Amino acid sequence: MTEALILSGKTVSHEVYNTLQSQIDSLKSSGCTPGLAVVLVGDDPASNVYVNSKARRFNKLGLFSETIRLPEDIGEDELLSKIQELNNDDRFHGILVQMPLPKHLNEAVIIEAVNPLKDVDGFHPENLGRLTAGRPRFVPCTPKGIMRILKHYNIDPSGKHVVVLGRSNIVGRPISILMSLKQTFSNATTTICHSGTADIPYHTLQADILIAAIGVPNFVTSSHIKEGAVIIDVGINRVEDDSEKGYRLVGDVYFDSVNEKVSAITPVPGGVGPMTIAMLVENTVEAAERLVSG
Ligand SMILES: NC(=O)c1ccc[n+]([C@@H]2O[C@H](COP(=O)([O-])OP(=O)(O)OC[C@H]3O[C@@H](n4cnc5c(N)ncnc54)[C@H](OP(=O)(O)O)[C@@H]3O)[C@@H](O)[C@H]2O)c1
């Protein structure tokens, strides 16, 4: 088999930013700077890295973003009233509550408190419901980014068998819904696997497109995949090594094991990760346009 095509989210994300710039400029010239509020509870190191890179990207594009840092032991009522305040603050067109939250806070209650019109993560049940009904408002950023990568490389899921590993509300479930919608560049036969699936390789070996989103480093190896499959590796896992940082990032797919068997694959880092931020920017710009046009 010839070498796999590397599906670069880095390249596609820059294309997205170039396209968005004119929309951003036109919103700004009409007096509206798209704004995002990021709520960060506690000081989880990985969440800090994500929040900082989101803020850097917003600043770079001339957008407004503010990170609201709240103490680890904040009560649910206090967090809910902070979200209410942000819902009513016109400077913010999007609100993102960084997950995971500390264990004493009920994530579902917090997500439902965000105004669905500002829910740029697309996690609110109203937005997930609209997606399921095929009338999406905000599509969750990581699944939206995956679809955009496939589109860029002209890999059409229509008529293909897509197998998704993982059923989280953030990645696995929404990407399986998007893939199965009756519309162009979807229309796939979709299988979703999880920790209750009896024989994962039985399913993954049938995948024309395999999407791995389980958070288990190097889980998928060449024995899981058929020759010529397309692999989307969503996983971002820290594994310890003897580098200066003390760790490196790896995906859910063992790249070196599958590389020669697949036709195309997203790398980690530089694959799905950059697209998640690009889609967050896109969703925030869309939210601003929607609110401006009433
Ligand atoms: N690239 C990005 O921008 C991006 C964005 C979000 C997440 N991620 C990464 O993607 C990965 C998944 O994230 P997530 O938020 O979806 O994780 P999550 O909420 O922990 O969900 C993991 C899913 O995988 C399933 N699972 C776990 N271990 C399994 C196993 N051994 N066999 C089969 N299924 C298994 C779980 O099954 P059950 O439902 O049965 O528990 C669950 O459905 C993580 O590495 C995360 O860091 C990356």
PDBQT file of the ligand as one rigid body, heavy atoms in Angstrom, charges set to zero:
ROOT
HETATM    1  N1  LIG A 301      -9.254  16.640  19.303  1.00  0.00    +0.000 N 
HETATM    2  C1  LIG A 301     -10.111  17.364  20.050  1.00  0.00    +0.000 C 
HETATM    3  O1  LIG A 301     -10.320  18.537  19.824  1.00  0.00    +0.000 OA
HETATM    4  C2  LIG A 301     -10.832  16.672  21.149  1.00  0.00    +0.000 A 
HETATM    5  C3  LIG A 301     -12.062  17.167  21.624  1.00  0.00    +0.000 A 
HETATM    6  C4  LIG A 301     -12.732  16.435  22.614  1.00  0.00    +0.000 A 
HETATM    7  C5  LIG A 301     -12.152  15.270  23.106  1.00  0.00    +0.000 A 
HETATM    8  N2  LIG A 301     -10.933  14.862  22.644  1.00  0.00    +0.000 N 
HETATM    9  C6  LIG A 301     -10.297  13.628  23.097  1.00  0.00    +0.000 C 
HETATM   10  O2  LIG A 301     -11.066  12.545  22.586  1.00  0.00    +0.000 OA
HETATM   11  C7  LIG A 301     -11.066  11.464  23.511  1.00  0.00    +0.000 C 
HETATM   12  C8  LIG A 301     -12.508  11.145  23.892  1.00  0.00    +0.000 C 
HETATM   13  O3  LIG A 301     -13.080  12.282  24.505  1.00  0.00    +0.000 OA
HETATM   14  P1  LIG A 301     -14.562  12.274  25.103  1.00  0.00    +0.000 P 
HETATM   15  O4  LIG A 301     -14.775  13.584  25.755  1.00  0.00    +0.000 OA
HETATM   16  O5  LIG A 301     -15.493  11.837  24.041  1.00  0.00    +0.000 OA
HETATM   17  O6  LIG A 301     -14.379  11.115  26.215  1.00  0.00    +0.000 OA
HETATM   18  P2  LIG A 301     -15.408  10.501  27.261  1.00  0.00    +0.000 P 
HETATM   19  O7  LIG A 301     -16.488  11.449  27.595  1.00  0.00    +0.000 OA
HETATM   20  O8  LIG A 301     -14.546   9.942  28.334  1.00  0.00    +0.000 OA
HETATM   21  O9  LIG A 301     -16.074   9.294  26.461  1.00  0.00    +0.000 OA
HETATM   22  C9  LIG A 301     -15.323   8.178  26.099  1.00  0.00    +0.000 C 
HETATM   23  C10 LIG A 301     -16.195   7.194  25.364  1.00  0.00    +0.000 C 
HETATM   24  O10 LIG A 301     -15.368   6.099  24.972  1.00  0.00    +0.000 OA
HETATM   25  C11 LIG A 301     -15.911   4.886  25.500  1.00  0.00    +0.000 C 
HETATM   26  N3  LIG A 301     -14.787   4.036  25.912  1.00  0.00    +0.000 N 
HETATM   27  C12 LIG A 301     -13.852   4.283  26.845  1.00  0.00    +0.000 A 
HETATM   28  N4  LIG A 301     -12.975   3.271  26.927  1.00  0.00    +0.000 NA
HETATM   29  C13 LIG A 301     -13.380   2.343  26.016  1.00  0.00    +0.000 A 
HETATM   30  C14 LIG A 301     -12.885   1.084  25.611  1.00  0.00    +0.000 A 
HETATM   31  N5  LIG A 301     -11.774   0.541  26.150  1.00  0.00    +0.000 N 
HETATM   32  N6  LIG A 301     -13.555   0.418  24.644  1.00  0.00    +0.000 NA
HETATM   33  C15 LIG A 301     -14.668   0.941  24.093  1.00  0.00    +0.000 A 
HETATM   34  N7  LIG A 301     -15.184   2.145  24.416  1.00  0.00    +0.000 NA
HETATM   35  C16 LIG A 301     -14.537   2.832  25.373  1.00  0.00    +0.000 A 
HETATM   36  C17 LIG A 301     -16.781   5.264  26.660  1.00  0.00    +0.000 C 
HETATM   37  O11 LIG A 301     -17.776   4.283  26.788  1.00  0.00    +0.000 OA
HETATM   38  P3  LIG A 301     -18.994   4.373  27.860  1.00  0.00    +0.000 P 
HETATM   39  O12 LIG A 301     -19.949   5.373  27.317  1.00  0.00    +0.000 OA
HETATM   40  O13 LIG A 301     -19.542   3.011  27.863  1.00  0.00    +0.000 OA
HETATM   41  O14 LIG A 301     -18.344   4.797  29.145  1.00  0.00    +0.000 OA
HETATM   42  C18 LIG A 301     -17.323   6.623  26.201  1.00  0.00    +0.000 C 
HETATM   43  O15 LIG A 301     -18.463   6.468  25.396  1.00  0.00    +0.000 OA
HETATM   44  C19 LIG A 301     -10.184  11.933  24.669  1.00  0.00    +0.000 C 
HETATM   45  O16 LIG A 301      -8.848  11.516  24.429  1.00  0.00    +0.000 OA
HETATM   46  C20 LIG A 301     -10.254  13.449  24.587  1.00  0.00    +0.000 C 
HETATM   47  O17 LIG A 301      -9.109  14.088  25.124  1.00  0.00    +0.000 OA
HETATM   48  C21 LIG A 301     -10.279  15.536  21.678  1.00  0.00    +0.000 A 
ENDROOT
TORSDOF 0
